Amino acid sequence: MPGFEAERGEVMRLEAETMDKAAKHVANMLQRPDQLDKVEQLVSRVKRKKASVEAMLKTAMQSQLDGVRTGLNHLETALTDMREIKGCITEMEDNLETIPDLYQRLSEVREE
């Protein structure tokens, strides 16, 4: 599957890029010796930020899932409506097929 392999390669590239950026960020945060004393605070800050981003991601995903669920419900309703309309059209076609016969019989009655 060429598409799958391309996506997998893209994910791997993004992961490597993210690791590189994270390493640079940590190196930047710990440039001075006095910053080493604040490692626990920095770790705590990163954990809070990560939890915040994960919560936003969860909310966004839930919103997307709700939208998909709503769309599927609309499609299901539309399918039910289409089936009902198809039944009505079939019934009308059946009824219309009897018109020539009825017309013929009425012509015979008029002639009498």
BADREN-844735 format. One line per field, with one value per residue (C-alpha): residue number from 1; chain; x, y, z. Coordinates in pm, whole numbers, m for minus. Example, Ala and Ser with C-alpha at 12.3 -4.5 7.8 and 13.67 -1.06 7.14 Angstrom:
! BADREN-844735
lummar (1	2) $
nudo (A	A) $
px (1230	1367) $
py (m450	m106) $
pz (780	714) $
This chain:
! BADREN-844735
lummar (1	2	3	4	5	6	7	8	9	10	11	12	13	14	15	16	17	18	19	20	21	22	23	24	25	26	27	28	29	30	31	32	33	34	35	36	37	38	39	40	41	42	43	44	45	46	47	48	49	50	51	52	53	54	55	56	57	58	59	60	61	62	63	64	65	66	67	68	69	70	71	72	73	74	75	76	77	78	79	80	81	82	83	84	85	86	87	88	89	90	91	92	93	94	95	96	97	98	99	100	101	102	103	104	105	106	107	108	109	110	111	112) $
nudo (A	A	A	A	A	A	A	A	A	A	A	A	A	A	A	A	A	A	A	A	A	A	A	A	A	A	A	A	A	A	A	A	A	A	A	A	A	A	A	A	A	A	A	A	A	A	A	A	A	A	A	A	A	A	A	A	A	A	A	A	A	A	A	A	A	A	A	A	A	A	A	A	A	A	A	A	A	A	A	A	A	A	A	A	A	A	A	A	A	A	A	A	A	A	A	A	A	A	A	A	A	A	A	A	A	A	A	A	A	A	A	A) $
px (0	188	m35	12	390	399	192	410	721	565	480	835	975	748	846	1215	1156	965	1241	1499	1292	1238	1611	1687	1416	1558	1911	1788	1612	1927	2192	2301	2412	2149	1877	1976	1837	1499	1471	1179	990	1059	942	631	560	606	373	103	138	123	m191	m347	m267	m400	m725	m764	m697	m950	m1211	m1141	m1163	m1490	m1628	m1526	m1682	m2004	m2011	m1958	m2230	m2472	m2385	m2444	m2779	m2879	m2773	m2975	m3282	m3233	m3205	m3529	m3702	m3572	m3701	m4042	m4048	m3947	m4237	m4478	m4350	m4386	m4741	m4820	m4675	m4888	m5195	m5114	m5092	m5464	m5569	m5579	m5796	m6027	m6043	m6141	m6414	m6548	m6555	m6762	m7001	m7036	m7120	m7406) $
py (0	306	554	377	367	737	821	599	772	1111	1008	886	1211	1416	1207	1261	1633	1651	1471	1710	2013	1873	1815	2172	2306	2119	2231	2589	2567	2433	2666	2822	2633	2803	2658	2307	2386	2450	2119	2002	2325	2292	1930	2030	2311	2078	1817	2082	2205	1848	1778	2098	2008	1654	1795	2027	1738	1520	1797	1850	1477	1450	1740	1572	1243	1421	1581	1246	1088	1367	1331	955	1008	1252	1002	728	953	1045	677	599	890	775	422	561	783	488	287	570	606	231	246	542	361	55	277	454	121	64	395	275	m20	210	453	169	51	403	447	130	260	593	422	231) $
pz (0	m122	63	395	355	271	579	795	664	736	1093	1148	1009	1236	1540	1468	1418	1747	1936	1791	1890	2241	2287	2175	2406	2708	2621	2595	2934	3104	2959	3288	3601	3820	3595	3699	4045	3886	3700	3918	3848	3477	3475	3664	3417	3119	3277	3332	2975	2845	3049	2914	2553	2604	2750	2450	2215	2393	2371	2000	1930	2122	1924	1599	1709	1802	1458	1289	1503	1412	1043	1055	1224	948	684	852	863	497	402	587	412	73	131	226	m84	m302	m158	m230	m587	m644	m511	m740	m1042	m961	m933	m1261	m1444	m1377	m1537	m1901	m1796	m1599	m1891	m2124	m1888	m1846	m2224	m2248	m1982	m2161	m2485	m2325) $
